[in-house]
Amino acid sequence: MNKKSTRLLAVFTVVFLLLYCSTVEDSLSQSNKSFLWKVQSKTNTVYVLGSIHYLKKEMYPLDDKIEKAFKEADVLAVEADVTNVEKVDVQKLFGGAFYPENDTLEKHLSPKTYALLKKKLSELGASLEAANKYKPWFLAISLVSLEISKLGFDPNYGIDRYFLSKASEAKKILELESLEYQFHLSSSLSEKDQELFLVYTLKDIKVLEKELDRLVKAWRTGDEGGVESIITKTVKEDKRLVPIYEIFIYQRNRNMASKIEDYLKAKETYFVIVGAGHLVGRQGIIQILKSKGFTVEQL
């Protein structure tokens, strides 16, 4: 079975799905390295943690090094504050996720893709009628989110939510991006790229569990190269994805690295959480910070 799409899902998380985690029997704290980096300028320290957005309760407690770094920090910075959705204009946020009245998904997909969609939705027990109102990018994310939940993963136990809850009364909370920004990125994809994303998702959604196991094993041992190889393999195999990677990964990496650089000029200690896929590789946040001359240490 083709496994490209599952690797693509690890890249297309935007808000919901960057990296996930499976159940493991031994403790995270047994690893020599974690997915946490200590970044230092001449005047300040910023801790950068690679996030897993969906977890299981039994994955806690986290590595002591991670908890210690969080305790030392004055400020928590996340991609988007997912606990503060009451301040979001939900109607505006989801405006780009659904087709208007008298328009449907079927009108925007090739006959081949639509036939695949009908087949897969039937296998998943999902409603074709409801799916017809979703735009391809949002349908893809929704289907994966549903499958992740079936596997027992819960965003309420995600690392972002865990630390946001701990910081709610004790630390200042900042956003590197926002939910609105992340949704806008997805909805701004061309119809061609949205269909490509949906096709990848439909073909291999049932092999998610195996692929997630590979991802979490690399994450929990601090295997930066392992995470990178999983995430970048698809774009190396299918060059049509290069523009999508540029929008969802590399452009965002540069923007978030720039904000972290600003934090390194401040006086407060920061604890930054971003999707783990944003940290790895030559165009990842860690390498960008190293190239700017900061001292970077993986903990």
Secondary structure as GFF3:
##gff-version 3
##sequence-region A 1 299
A	DSSP	alpha_helix	4	11	.	.	.	ID=ss1
A	DSSP	three_ten_helix	28	30	.	.	.	ID=ss2
A	DSSP	beta_strand	36	40	.	.	.	ID=ss3
A	DSSP	beta_strand	45	51	.	.	.	ID=ss4
A	DSSP	three_ten_helix	57	59	.	.	.	ID=ss5
A	DSSP	alpha_helix	64	72	.	.	.	ID=ss6
A	DSSP	beta_strand	75	78	.	.	.	ID=ss7
A	DSSP	three_ten_helix	85	87	.	.	.	ID=ss8
A	DSSP	alpha_helix	90	93	.	.	.	ID=ss9
A	DSSP	three_ten_helix	94	96	.	.	.	ID=ss10
A	DSSP	three_ten_helix	105	108	.	.	.	ID=ss11
A	DSSP	alpha_helix	111	124	.	.	.	ID=ss12
A	DSSP	alpha_helix	128	131	.	.	.	ID=ss13
A	DSSP	alpha_helix	136	150	.	.	.	ID=ss14
A	DSSP	three_ten_helix	155	157	.	.	.	ID=ss15
A	DSSP	alpha_helix	159	167	.	.	.	ID=ss16
A	DSSP	beta_strand	172	175	.	.	.	ID=ss17
A	DSSP	alpha_helix	179	187	.	.	.	ID=ss18
A	DSSP	alpha_helix	191	204	.	.	.	ID=ss19
A	DSSP	three_ten_helix	205	207	.	.	.	ID=ss20
A	DSSP	alpha_helix	208	220	.	.	.	ID=ss21
A	DSSP	alpha_helix	224	237	.	.	.	ID=ss22
A	DSSP	three_ten_helix	239	241	.	.	.	ID=ss23
A	DSSP	alpha_helix	242	245	.	.	.	ID=ss24
A	DSSP	pi_helix	246	250	.	.	.	ID=ss25
A	DSSP	alpha_helix	251	263	.	.	.	ID=ss26
A	DSSP	beta_strand	270	275	.	.	.	ID=ss27
A	DSSP	three_ten_helix	276	278	.	.	.	ID=ss28
A	DSSP	alpha_helix	285	291	.	.	.	ID=ss29
A	DSSP	beta_strand	295	298	.	.	.	ID=ss30
###
